[in-house]
């Protein structure tokens, strides 16, 4: 249980960011396909910039 709690604590913000971007993209695709593609491209760009600025943590074995 402690291991699951540690995993959730470390990755909770990433999970919610991913879910939020997914919901925004789905809602935009429902409005228009062109707008959805623009939003999907922006989301991929934002995730790429975020991961470049904050690389994943490396835990010692």
Order of alpha helices (4+ residues) and beta strands (2+ residues): alpha-alpha
